[in-house]
């Protein structure tokens, strides 16, 4: 089994946090988004994953080392591939074509999920979906009522077709088939908006008899912007996916922790109320504050503040009463 994670985007909607940290390496509940994603995919595969290929932009050597460590922690070999020019989703996958063989999962790195299934790897192809209230905002699948096979992909339908939205995770029993489809796009220069699109590959495969079915996740969590990341942090804490922990090194001075919360190593609390739905990474200090539904990255200091629905980057210092905040790394506000 191979997993390919396209993640070369700049994460502009999540700035200022992505100015210093690649979006998939931003943490919720103390763990990188991409690590949680890979861990859950490995669990649903039910077999050993041999390779995890990360398709990145110019993120630097340190980020690449961290990604390789993510793969190693899951018993797989990490491989780094580069997409230097944004030429679309199919082009991103193409950069990792050396592992586009055999059982292959392609998963885009800005989504997390809660799933209870184990994939049937004998199926030709599986597209992961989520039931949504407003299908007109998503790409959805249309299925045959008897066989359950996908009969069409419909992008943002104006009239009701289905409420099964495509979440951006795909399984191919034979990665070589997708390889051939992407090669065809490039050979025939089939582009939309100046990009090679995965959806064009899927459409052609469907038209030529490729049997796609679906697996539906219980919950689909977005990590596209600050509010979405904070909400995902809250939901993961509520779901208690092994991420709801308070480290024993916590120094608690006259403070209250209202769970669920994640509190990392060497955190110090003084005269504060923390939680619910708070993640404090390592070495955070909170004094004389009330903090709810918030993520504070490592080595951040919060003083004399009331924070909710907020996100603070690493090594930030914040000492000012407010209600909602998005503060980048290495920033001081007093």
Wavefront OBJ file of the C-alpha trace (Angstrom):
o trace
v 0.000 0.000 0.000
v 1.219 3.491 -0.929
v -0.221 6.846 0.155
v 0.300 10.060 -1.813
v -0.342 13.372 -0.029
v -0.380 16.439 -2.334
v 0.349 19.423 -0.097
v 2.259 21.986 -2.147
v -0.263 24.813 -1.674
v 0.765 27.980 0.139
v -2.179 27.987 2.561
v -3.016 31.640 1.937
v -6.413 31.425 3.685
v -4.654 30.418 6.899
v -2.207 33.308 7.045
v -0.485 34.603 9.138
v 0.056 31.103 10.556
v 1.272 29.634 7.265
v 3.887 32.350 6.825
v 6.153 30.422 9.192
v 4.644 26.906 9.188
v 3.516 24.798 6.241
v -0.263 24.335 6.572
v -0.188 20.523 6.945
v 2.325 20.907 9.799
v 0.077 23.220 11.818
v -1.054 21.330 14.900
v -4.473 20.556 16.303
v -4.644 18.724 19.624
v -0.835 18.848 19.688
v -0.338 16.860 16.479
v 0.345 17.953 12.917
v -2.706 17.937 10.630
v -0.877 15.725 8.144
v 0.128 13.232 10.842
v -3.468 12.843 12.044
v -4.581 12.433 8.420
v -1.970 9.756 7.683
v -2.662 7.918 10.930
v -6.384 7.667 10.221
v -5.829 6.563 6.615
v -3.407 3.852 7.740
v -6.060 2.634 10.188
v -8.745 2.429 7.498
v -6.409 0.585 5.101
v -6.024 -2.332 7.506
v -2.713 -3.364 5.905
v 0.904 -2.269 6.159
v 1.644 0.969 4.335
v 4.986 0.790 2.552
v 5.453 4.365 1.339
v 3.958 7.772 2.099
v 4.830 10.297 -0.583
v 4.512 13.973 0.320
v 4.244 16.362 -2.632
v 5.501 19.718 -1.364
v 6.487 23.158 -2.564
v 9.582 24.976 -1.388
v 9.063 24.229 2.306
v 12.722 23.753 3.260
v 14.821 20.883 4.592
v 13.439 20.996 8.139
v 9.843 20.539 6.989
v 10.876 17.650 4.760
v 12.649 15.978 7.679
v 9.523 16.346 9.811
v 7.384 14.766 7.097
v 9.731 11.814 6.760
v 9.509 11.369 10.528
v 5.691 11.382 10.304
v 5.866 8.474 7.863
v 8.460 6.632 9.948
v 6.271 6.918 13.061
v 3.564 5.039 11.147
v 5.893 2.267 9.997
v 6.242 3.561 6.431
v 9.056 5.042 4.374
v 8.621 8.752 3.772
v 9.383 10.129 0.330
v 9.517 13.789 -0.676
v 8.461 15.023 -4.105
v 8.326 18.614 -5.336
v 5.721 20.499 -7.332
v 7.570 23.675 -8.256
v 4.794 25.112 -10.452
v 1.104 24.944 -9.515
v -0.191 22.971 -12.517
v -3.124 21.278 -10.820
v -4.076 18.284 -8.740
v -3.188 15.674 -11.363
v 0.220 17.275 -11.863
v 0.832 17.161 -8.097
v 0.090 13.424 -8.013
v 2.293 12.957 -11.092
v 5.325 14.189 -9.155
v 4.999 11.048 -6.977
v 4.469 8.713 -9.925
v 7.256 6.338 -8.881
v 4.979 5.084 -6.075
v 1.790 5.241 -8.142
v 1.750 1.439 -8.220
v -0.435 -1.262 -6.689
v -2.852 -0.344 -3.881
v -2.715 3.465 -3.688
v -4.515 6.122 -1.652
v -4.423 9.774 -2.739
v -5.386 12.188 0.052
v -5.310 15.963 -0.033
v -3.861 17.400 3.146
v -6.401 20.064 4.129
v -9.082 17.699 5.396
v -9.509 15.428 8.404
v -12.247 12.934 9.157
v -13.751 10.490 11.610
v -14.272 7.086 9.970
v -15.386 3.735 11.315
v -14.802 1.540 8.249
v -11.952 -0.588 6.937
v -11.625 -0.307 3.171
v -12.297 -3.299 0.962
v -9.032 -3.305 -0.980
v -10.406 -5.742 -3.571
v -12.607 -2.974 -5.001
v -11.362 -1.289 -8.151
v -11.699 2.217 -6.783
v -13.190 3.940 -3.729
v -14.041 7.612 -3.359
v -14.539 8.833 0.187
v -17.613 10.938 0.798
v -19.482 12.755 3.545
v -23.199 13.489 3.842
v -23.687 17.268 3.690
v -26.683 19.545 4.231
v -25.966 21.811 1.249
v -24.790 19.693 -1.713
v -24.841 22.716 -4.048
v -21.579 23.896 -2.459
v -19.652 20.685 -3.201
v -18.725 18.131 -5.797
v -21.013 15.136 -5.243
v -21.391 11.593 -6.568
v -24.436 10.087 -8.219
v -24.836 6.336 -7.670
v -26.752 3.386 -9.042
v -29.385 2.450 -6.474
v -28.838 -1.309 -6.793
v -25.095 -1.791 -7.238
v -23.976 1.270 -5.273
v -21.490 2.088 -8.038
v -20.865 5.701 -8.964
v -22.510 6.698 -12.232
v -21.554 10.381 -12.360
v -19.613 13.162 -10.693
v -21.536 16.430 -10.402
v -19.813 19.675 -9.431
v -21.938 22.027 -7.276
v -25.326 20.804 -8.523
v -28.021 23.468 -8.802
v -30.709 20.814 -8.442
v -30.551 17.942 -5.943
v -28.569 14.978 -7.245
v -27.038 13.569 -4.085
v -25.911 14.677 -0.641
v -22.696 12.624 -0.777
v -19.875 15.158 -1.124
v -16.385 14.114 -2.257
v -13.945 14.885 0.559
v -10.648 14.528 -1.324
v -9.516 10.980 -0.476
v -9.356 8.321 -3.200
v -8.351 4.643 -3.332
v -7.141 2.836 -6.458
v -6.537 -0.918 -6.431
v -4.040 -0.394 -9.241
v -2.206 2.899 -9.055
v -0.914 2.166 -12.542
v -4.378 2.922 -13.941
v -4.302 6.460 -12.551
v -0.705 6.786 -13.818
v -1.931 6.078 -17.370
v -4.784 8.563 -17.035
v -2.512 11.395 -15.909
v -0.066 10.527 -18.686
v -2.974 10.801 -21.151
v -3.892 14.274 -19.858
v -0.357 15.473 -20.357
v 0.163 13.821 -23.736
v -3.079 15.343 -25.055
v -2.577 18.600 -23.114
v -6.022 18.374 -21.505
v -6.163 21.290 -19.056
v -8.803 23.394 -17.326
v -7.852 26.815 -16.069
v -4.272 26.139 -17.114
v -4.060 23.059 -14.853
v -4.172 19.290 -15.111
v -7.123 18.169 -13.011
v -7.660 14.866 -11.194
v -11.389 15.157 -11.919
v -10.690 14.803 -15.660
v -8.917 11.516 -14.930
v -11.794 10.238 -12.814
v -14.395 11.210 -15.423
v -12.565 9.361 -18.189
v -12.055 6.287 -16.026
v -15.764 6.241 -15.181
v -16.747 6.564 -18.838
v -14.531 3.596 -19.702
v -16.114 1.270 -17.158
v -13.907 1.779 -14.105
v -15.950 0.699 -11.065
v -15.913 3.407 -8.393
v -17.814 2.867 -5.143
v -17.942 5.028 -1.999
v -17.050 4.877 1.663
v -18.755 7.468 3.835
v -17.050 9.066 6.824
v -18.961 9.899 9.989
v -17.563 13.413 10.142
v -15.613 15.582 7.717
v -13.403 18.302 9.182
v -11.913 21.194 7.232
v -8.603 22.918 7.970
v -8.744 25.654 5.355
v -8.805 28.780 7.543
v -8.463 29.878 11.166
v -12.090 29.310 12.143
v -12.103 25.901 10.482
v -8.902 24.818 12.252
v -10.225 25.948 15.654
v -13.488 24.102 14.998
v -11.575 20.968 13.932
v -9.551 21.155 17.142
v -12.819 21.276 19.100
v -14.369 18.347 17.245
v -11.280 16.144 17.606
v -11.198 16.823 21.331
v -14.883 15.900 21.555
v -14.384 12.745 19.507
v -11.491 11.797 21.829
v -9.424 10.227 19.053
v -6.500 9.693 21.418
v -5.826 13.440 21.311
v -7.515 14.554 24.532
v -4.661 14.519 27.058
v -3.145 16.661 29.802
v 0.575 16.047 30.272
v 1.717 15.188 33.791
v 4.310 18.000 33.675
v 1.563 20.654 33.900
v 2.355 23.329 36.511
v -1.045 24.405 37.772
v -1.109 27.381 40.117
v -4.642 28.280 41.233
v -6.101 27.480 37.806
v -8.969 25.382 36.479
v -8.856 23.131 33.416
v -12.281 22.356 31.928
v -11.957 19.313 29.692
v -11.799 18.294 26.933
v -8.405 19.898 26.432
v -4.987 19.043 25.094
v -2.120 20.345 27.237
v 1.439 19.593 26.158
v 4.679 19.364 28.099
v 5.953 21.984 30.554
v 2.863 24.204 30.393
v 2.408 26.695 33.247
v -0.972 28.064 34.337
v -1.440 30.851 36.872
v -4.806 32.165 38.098
v -6.526 31.146 34.887
v -9.450 29.163 33.507
v -8.619 26.956 30.551
v -11.214 25.191 28.420
v -13.217 23.647 27.187
v -11.800 22.871 23.713
v -8.339 24.319 24.235
v -5.027 23.012 22.909
v -1.877 24.381 24.521
v 1.334 23.086 22.960
v 4.636 22.625 24.816
v 6.037 25.402 27.015
v 2.947 27.642 26.875
v 2.415 30.044 29.791
v -1.051 31.398 30.662
v -1.480 33.980 33.443
v -4.579 35.751 34.764
v -6.622 34.732 31.723
v -9.703 32.901 30.535
v -9.082 30.819 27.417
v -11.804 28.844 25.595
v -11.974 27.118 22.198
v -8.443 28.196 21.319
v -5.143 26.827 19.976
v -1.860 28.214 21.315
v 1.310 26.944 19.634
v 4.503 26.148 21.516
v 6.368 28.719 23.637
v 3.491 31.208 23.576
v 2.673 33.490 26.517
v -0.893 34.683 27.246
v -1.467 37.225 30.038
v -4.466 39.246 31.255
v -6.626 38.101 28.362
v -10.027 36.635 27.601
v -9.747 34.533 24.450
v -12.282 32.465 22.529
v -12.273 31.050 18.998
v -8.632 32.102 18.734
v -5.372 30.814 17.306
v -1.894 31.930 18.337
v 1.353 31.012 16.579
v 4.488 29.783 18.310
v 6.605 32.146 20.418
v 3.846 34.772 20.434
v 3.226 37.021 23.422
v -0.268 38.378 24.006
v -1.256 40.594 26.916
v -4.451 42.444 26.110
v -8.110 41.809 26.860
v -10.030 40.650 23.793
v -12.517 37.997 22.688
v -11.229 36.595 19.380
v -7.747 36.568 17.915
v -5.599 35.215 15.078
v -1.984 35.984 15.946
v 1.019 34.838 13.953
v 4.258 33.356 15.265
v 6.901 35.568 16.914
v 4.404 38.414 17.380
v 4.049 40.506 20.542
v 0.867 42.422 21.416
v 0.637 44.227 24.748
l 1 2 3 4 5 6 7 8 9 10 11 12 13 14 15 16 17 18 19 20 21 22 23 24 25 26 27 28 29 30 31 32 33 34 35 36 37 38 39 40 41 42 43 44 45 46 47 48 49 50 51 52 53 54 55 56 57 58 59 60 61 62 63 64 65 66 67 68 69 70 71 72 73 74 75 76 77 78 79 80 81 82 83 84 85 86 87 88 89 90 91 92 93 94 95 96 97 98 99 100 101 102 103 104 105 106 107 108 109 110 111 112 113 114 115 116 117 118 119 120 121 122 123 124 125 126 127 128 129 130 131 132 133 134 135 136 137 138 139 140 141 142 143 144 145 146 147 148 149 150 151 152 153 154 155 156 157 158 159 160 161 162 163 164 165 166 167 168 169 170 171 172 173 174 175 176 177 178 179 180 181 182 183 184 185 186 187 188 189 190 191 192 193 194 195 196 197 198 199 200 201 202 203 204 205 206 207 208 209 210 211 212 213 214 215 216 217 218 219 220 221 222 223 224 225 226 227 228 229 230 231 232 233 234 235 236 237 238 239 240 241 242 243 244 245 246 247 248 249 250 251 252 253 254 255 256 257 258 259 260 261 262 263 264 265 266 267 268 269 270 271 272 273 274 275 276 277 278 279 280 281 282 283 284 285 286 287 288 289 290 291 292 293 294 295 296 297 298 299 300 301 302 303 304 305 306 307 308 309 310 311 312 313 314 315 316 317 318 319 320 321 322 323 324 325 326 327 328 329 330 331 332 333 334
